[in-house]
């Protein structure tokens, strides 16, 4: 397909932080995924997320300010939003900061763990 100069397969890796930090934008191309952790990892590295509407839980995370939600399976719209963010560093960086702050304040184990523990308490005492 002529992609050998554009795509590099790096094999299995255990620490992906360097890869996430190199992203300008993270595209969630899945057409169905309830709440992909890969988006949280990308967001924690400051990448805005572009995802499909009605394809899982990411639109609730992205909202209007941590990237873009495009119509379901509309790859053209995804491409246009990607190009827009690549051409507008200020917008890309601002959305990336929002994504990072949202992931840190709402989706880390330090935040979610106590909430899960509190929800389980009534069932554990039985």
N, C-alpha and C positions, 0 to 999 in steps of 0.2 A: 504493500500500500504506500510505499515511499515515506514511511514514518521513522525510519531508523535514525535519522538525524534529529528527530523531534521527541521521540519517546525512548526512555531507557528503563529496562527492567532491572531492578536492583536486587531481586531475590527476597528471601525472608529476613525481616529485621525485628529486633526486640525493643529497640528504643527509637521511636518515630519523631521525637521532639524536633530534631533538626529538619526533618522533612516538612512538618507542620509550620515551622518558623519560616521556611522558604516560600510558602504559599502567598500569593497575592489575594486570591479568592478561592473559596472552597465550593465546588459544585456537588450537590447531592443529586446524582442522576437516578437514584432509586425511584421506582414508580410506586413502591409500597415498602415502608419501613416505619414501625410504630414510633421509635424515638432513638435514632442512631447515635451511639456514643462517639462515633468518628466525628460527628459535627461538633460535639462538645469539646473534643480534643482540638479540633481546628479553631474553634472559637476561643479556647483558652490561650491559643497562640496569637490571637488578634486578627484572625481571618474573618471577613464577612462571609456569610453563607448564602448561596442561591439554591433554592429548592423548588419542587413542584407543589402546587396547591393540591389538597386532597390526597396526599401520598403518605400520610402519617402525621407525626406530631411536630415536625420541624417548623411548619408555618407559625405555630403558637410561640416558638422560641424566636424566630426571625422577626416576626411582626413587620413593622414598617421601617425599622431603624438599625437592624443588625445584618442587613443584606437585602435580598429581594425574594419574594414569593412569586413565581410565574405560573400561568395557567397550566393545568395538568398536561404533561407530555408535550408541551410546546417547546421543543428544542430551539426553535428560532428565537423565541423570547428569552430563553436561557442564554443563548449566544449573544443577543443584543445587550442584556444586562451585564454579562461578563465583559464585553467590549467597553461598555460605559464605565464600569468600575476600573478597568485597566487604564482608561484614558483620563480618569478623574481621581488622582491620588488623594486629594483632600477628602472626597466623599468616601473612598475606599477605606482610608485610615480612620475616619470618624465612625463608620459602620463597624469596622474591626474592633475599635475601642468599646463600642456598645456591646458587641457580641462577647468580648472578653469579660467586661464588667458583669454582664448578665449571667454568663456561665459561672463566674466566680461567686456571685452573690446569691444565685438561685439553684445551682446544679452541682455543687461539689459534695463530697461525702460529709464534710463538716456541716453543711447545711441540711442535706437530705437525711443523713444518718439519724440525727435526733428526731426528725419528723417521723421517720419510719419506726423508730423505737417507741415513740409515743403512741402511734397507731396500733402497734402490736401488743402493748401492755394489757388491754382488756382480755386478750386471748391467751396470754401467757399465765395469767393468774388463775385460770380455770383448772 
